[in-house]
Amino acid sequence: MLTMQSVNNHVKRCKPLLGTYVEVSVSSENDDNTLFDITDDVFSEIHRIENLMSFRNPDSELSYINREAYRHPCPISRDMEEVLTTALNLSKETNGVYDVSIAPSLVRNGLLPDHFPVADERANWQDVSIVDGSISFRRKVLLDLGGIAKGYAVDRALCLMENQVENITVNAGGDLRMKEWSGESVGIKASNSKGLKSIVSVPMHQAAVATSANYYMDGNASSIFHPLTKQPVKDKRSISVFAPSCMLADALTKVASLDISLMPVINSYKAKAVSLDGKGNIQDLCEAM
C-alpha cells in the first residue's frame, strides 16, 4: 500500500518595516503564488500597526494622542487600547520601572524626533487614563510604544495567517514568533566589550522571543533609559525573554534589562528570561535570583 506524503512549499521574504527588517517565512501545501499573497497580507498588517503606533510618524494615532490627550479624551482603536492597557498593567506591576512615558528622555538624547509639545517632567504612567475606549492625560505626557508595539505587530501578523499555513515565522529585527516552535532554536546576537558581535543559538522556550541589547552607538551613548532615574542604562548584556506572545516578550525584555529583581513579574506571565555575555555564555536569569 502506497502512502501519499504531502510536500510543503516554502517562501521566505524580507521587507523594511518598523524601523528594522521584517522577515516572514511560511510553509504550506499551497502553491508559491498563494504563499506570496499570504506574506503580502502579513506585511500589510504590520504596516497597518506601524501607522497606528509610530512615534516618528506625525500622522499616526499615537502622535494624535500625544498632541491631544492632555486637552480632551481621545477615542482610540482596539489595537491601541490593547497595547496601552498591557503597558499600563506592566507599569503598575513593576512600580514604574516599565513606563511608556519615557519618550522625553529619548527625545532629549536624540533617539526620537522632537515634534511634540514639551512634556511635564513630573508626568509618568499614572497620569494616563483609559476609560470607555478613550484616553486622557492628567499632565502633559509623551508616550513611546517602541518597547511593545513591534511585538504586538508580529503577533497580529502571525495570528492573522496561522490558520492558512502549516507553519509561519515572523521576525522583526529579533522580535520573533513561530507557529511551530517546540524543538526549534533561535539565533541571538551577543556583543563583547570591544563591540564585536556573534550569533548564539538558543533553544525556544515559548512561541515568541524578543531581545534587548544595549549595543553602544558611539562608545558611551545608550539606547535604554531607566524611567525612574531618567539615566542611561550601561549594562552591555544581551537579554532575551521567551513568552507566549511577542508583545509580552518585547515589553518584558525591557523589565529584565532595567531591574533583575523583577523576575517574579516576568515569571507570572509564563515567560523565561536569559542573558548572553560577551563570550556567548547563556545564563537563566530566574536561576540567578
C-alpha positions as CSV (number, residue, x, y, z in Angstrom):
1,M,0.0,0.0,0.0
2,L,1.4,3.3,-1.0
3,T,1.1,6.3,1.3
4,M,1.0,9.7,-0.3
5,Q,3.1,12.3,1.5
6,S,2.4,16.0,1.2
7,V,5.2,18.2,0.0
8,N,5.2,21.7,1.5
9,N,6.3,24.7,-0.4
10,H,8.3,27.3,1.4
11,V,8.6,31.0,0.9
12,K,10.8,33.5,2.8
13,R,10.6,37.2,2.2
14,C,12.0,40.3,3.8
15,K,10.9,43.9,3.9
16,P,11.9,47.1,5.7
17,L,9.2,47.9,8.3
18,L,9.0,49.0,12.0
19,G,12.4,50.7,11.7
20,T,14.1,47.3,11.0
21,Y,13.8,44.5,8.5
22,V,10.9,42.1,8.9
23,E,11.4,38.6,7.7
24,V,8.4,36.3,7.0
25,S,8.8,32.6,6.5
26,V,5.8,30.4,5.6
27,S,5.4,26.7,4.8
28,S,2.3,25.1,3.3
29,E,0.9,22.8,0.7
30,N,-0.3,26.0,-1.1
31,D,1.4,27.0,-4.3
32,D,4.1,29.7,-4.3
33,N,1.7,32.4,-5.6
34,T,-0.7,31.8,-2.7
35,L,2.2,31.9,-0.2
36,F,3.4,35.2,-1.8
37,D,-0.1,36.6,-1.3
38,I,-0.1,35.4,2.4
39,T,3.3,37.1,3.0
40,D,1.9,40.3,1.4
41,D,-1.0,40.2,3.8
42,V,1.5,39.8,6.7
43,F,3.5,42.8,5.6
44,S,0.3,44.8,5.1
45,E,-0.9,44.1,8.7
46,I,2.5,45.0,10.1
47,H,2.4,48.3,8.1
48,R,-1.1,49.0,9.5
49,I,0.1,48.6,13.1
50,E,3.2,50.7,12.4
51,N,0.9,53.5,11.0
52,L,-1.1,53.4,14.3
53,M,1.8,53.3,16.8
54,S,4.7,55.1,15.3
55,F,6.2,58.0,17.3
56,R,8.1,59.2,14.3
57,N,5.1,59.5,12.0
58,P,3.3,62.8,12.9
59,D,0.1,61.4,11.4
60,S,-0.1,58.2,13.5
61,E,-2.7,57.5,16.1
62,L,0.0,57.7,18.8
63,S,1.0,61.1,17.6
64,Y,-2.6,62.3,17.7
65,I,-2.8,61.0,21.3
66,N,0.5,62.8,22.3
67,R,-0.8,66.1,20.9
68,E,-4.4,66.0,22.1
69,A,-5.0,63.7,25.1
70,Y,-4.0,66.4,27.6
71,R,-6.6,68.7,26.2
72,H,-9.5,66.3,25.9
73,P,-10.3,62.5,26.0
74,C,-9.3,60.9,22.7
75,P,-11.2,57.8,21.3
76,I,-8.6,55.1,20.5
77,S,-8.6,52.0,18.3
78,R,-8.9,48.5,19.7
79,D,-5.3,47.8,18.8
80,M,-4.1,50.9,20.7
81,E,-6.3,50.1,23.7
82,E,-4.9,46.5,23.9
83,V,-1.3,47.7,23.7
84,L,-1.7,50.6,26.2
85,T,-3.7,48.5,28.7
86,T,-0.9,45.9,28.7
87,A,1.7,48.6,29.1
88,L,-0.1,50.3,32.0
89,N,-0.6,47.0,33.7
90,L,3.1,46.3,33.5
91,S,3.8,49.8,34.8
92,K,1.7,49.1,37.8
93,E,3.2,45.6,38.4
94,T,6.8,47.0,38.2
95,N,6.1,50.2,40.2
96,G,7.0,52.3,37.2
97,V,10.2,50.5,36.1
98,Y,8.4,49.8,32.8
99,D,6.9,53.1,31.6
100,V,5.9,54.1,28.1
101,S,6.0,57.8,29.1
102,I,9.9,57.6,28.9
103,A,9.7,59.4,25.5
104,P,11.0,62.8,26.8
105,S,14.3,61.2,27.8
106,L,14.7,59.6,24.4
107,V,13.9,62.9,22.7
108,R,16.4,64.8,24.8
109,N,19.1,62.3,23.8
110,G,18.4,62.4,20.1
111,L,16.8,58.9,19.9
112,L,13.4,60.2,18.9
113,P,12.4,63.3,16.9
114,D,11.4,66.4,18.7
115,H,8.0,67.2,17.1
116,F,5.6,67.4,20.1
117,P,4.9,70.0,22.8
118,V,7.2,69.8,25.8
119,A,6.0,67.2,28.3
120,D,5.7,67.8,32.1
121,E,8.8,66.4,33.7
122,R,6.7,65.1,36.6
123,A,4.5,63.1,34.3
124,N,4.5,59.3,34.3
125,W,2.3,56.3,33.6
126,Q,0.0,57.2,36.5
127,D,-1.1,60.3,34.5
128,V,-2.6,58.1,31.7
129,S,-6.2,57.0,31.9
130,I,-8.2,54.8,29.6
131,V,-12.0,54.8,30.2
132,D,-14.7,53.5,27.8
133,G,-12.3,53.3,24.8
134,S,-10.9,56.8,25.2
135,I,-7.5,58.0,26.6
136,S,-6.7,61.2,28.5
137,F,-3.7,62.7,30.3
138,R,-3.8,64.3,33.7
139,R,-0.4,66.0,32.9
140,K,1.3,66.6,29.6
141,V,2.6,63.1,28.9
142,L,4.7,61.9,25.9
143,L,4.2,58.2,25.1
144,D,6.5,56.0,23.1
145,L,5.5,52.4,22.3
146,G,8.8,51.3,20.9
147,G,9.2,48.8,23.6
148,I,6.0,46.9,23.0
149,A,4.3,47.8,19.6
150,K,6.8,45.9,17.5
151,G,6.0,42.7,19.3
152,Y,2.3,43.4,19.0
153,A,2.7,43.9,15.2
154,V,4.4,40.5,15.0
155,D,1.6,38.9,17.0
156,R,-1.2,40.4,14.9
157,A,0.5,39.4,11.6
158,L,1.1,35.8,12.7
159,C,-2.3,35.3,14.2
160,L,-3.9,36.7,11.0
161,M,-2.4,34.0,8.9
162,E,-1.5,31.0,11.1
163,N,-4.7,29.0,10.1
164,Q,-3.8,29.3,6.4
165,V,-0.4,27.7,6.5
166,E,1.4,24.7,8.1
167,N,4.0,26.9,9.7
168,I,4.8,30.6,9.8
169,T,7.6,32.6,11.5
170,V,7.6,36.4,11.7
171,N,10.9,38.1,12.7
172,A,11.0,41.8,13.2
173,G,14.6,42.6,13.9
174,G,14.8,40.0,16.7
175,D,11.2,40.2,17.9
176,L,10.2,36.8,16.7
177,R,7.2,34.5,16.9
178,M,6.8,30.9,15.5
179,K,3.7,28.9,15.0
180,E,5.5,25.6,15.5
181,W,8.2,26.4,18.0
182,S,8.7,23.3,20.0
183,G,12.2,21.9,19.5
184,E,13.3,24.9,17.5
185,S,16.2,27.3,18.2
186,V,16.8,31.0,17.5
187,G,20.0,32.9,16.8
188,I,20.6,35.7,19.3
189,K,23.2,38.4,18.9
190,A,25.8,38.8,21.7
191,S,28.3,41.7,22.0
192,N,31.6,41.7,23.9
193,S,33.4,44.7,25.5
194,K,35.1,45.5,22.2
195,G,31.7,45.8,20.4
196,L,32.3,42.6,18.4
197,K,29.1,40.7,17.8
198,S,28.4,37.0,17.5
199,I,25.3,34.9,17.0
200,V,24.5,32.3,19.6
201,S,21.9,29.5,19.1
202,V,19.4,29.4,22.0
203,P,16.5,26.9,22.3
204,M,13.0,28.3,22.0
205,H,11.2,28.1,25.4
206,Q,7.9,29.7,24.2
207,A,6.3,30.7,20.9
208,A,7.8,34.2,21.0
209,V,11.1,35.8,21.9
210,A,12.5,39.4,22.0
211,T,15.9,40.7,22.8
212,S,17.1,44.0,24.4
213,A,20.7,44.6,23.8
214,N,22.4,47.8,24.9
215,Y,24.8,48.0,21.9
216,Y,26.7,51.3,22.3
217,M,26.3,53.6,19.4
218,D,29.4,55.9,19.8
219,G,31.2,54.4,22.8
220,N,29.2,56.0,25.7
221,A,25.7,56.5,24.3
222,S,23.0,54.2,25.4
223,S,19.6,53.4,23.7
224,I,18.0,52.3,27.0
225,F,16.9,54.8,29.7
226,H,15.6,54.0,33.2
227,P,12.1,55.6,33.6
228,L,12.6,56.3,37.3
229,T,16.1,57.8,37.2
230,K,15.9,59.1,33.6
231,Q,19.5,57.9,33.2
232,P,21.0,55.7,30.5
233,V,21.5,52.0,31.3
234,K,25.0,50.8,30.7
235,D,24.6,47.1,31.2
236,K,26.1,45.6,28.0
237,R,24.5,42.2,28.3
238,S,22.1,40.9,25.7
239,I,18.8,39.9,27.5
240,S,16.1,37.8,25.8
241,V,12.7,36.9,27.0
242,F,10.7,34.0,25.8
243,A,6.9,34.4,26.2
244,P,3.6,33.2,24.9
245,S,3.2,36.4,22.8
246,C,5.7,38.6,21.1
247,M,4.1,41.7,22.7
248,L,4.8,40.4,26.2
249,A,8.3,39.2,25.2
250,D,9.0,42.7,23.8
251,A,7.9,44.5,26.9
252,L,9.3,42.1,29.4
253,T,12.8,42.3,27.9
254,K,12.8,46.0,29.0
255,V,11.7,44.9,32.5
256,A,14.5,42.3,32.7
257,S,17.1,44.8,31.4
258,L,16.1,47.5,33.9
259,D,15.7,45.5,37.1
260,I,16.6,41.9,37.5
261,S,14.8,41.8,40.9
262,L,11.5,41.9,38.9
263,M,11.9,38.3,37.7
264,P,8.7,37.2,39.7
265,V,6.7,39.6,37.4
266,I,8.3,38.1,34.3
267,N,7.6,34.6,35.6
268,S,3.9,35.5,36.3
269,Y,3.5,35.8,32.5
270,K,4.8,32.3,31.9
271,A,7.9,33.9,30.5
272,K,11.6,33.0,30.7
273,A,14.5,35.5,30.7
274,V,18.1,34.6,29.7
275,S,21.2,36.8,29.2
276,L,24.2,36.4,26.9
277,D,27.6,37.8,28.0
278,G,30.3,38.9,25.6
279,K,31.6,35.3,25.3
280,G,28.2,34.0,24.3
281,N,27.6,32.3,27.6
282,I,23.8,31.8,28.4
283,Q,22.5,32.5,31.9
284,D,19.0,31.7,33.1
285,L,18.1,34.9,35.0
286,C,15.5,33.2,37.0
287,E,18.2,30.9,38.4
288,A,20.4,33.9,39.1
289,M,17.9,35.3,41.6
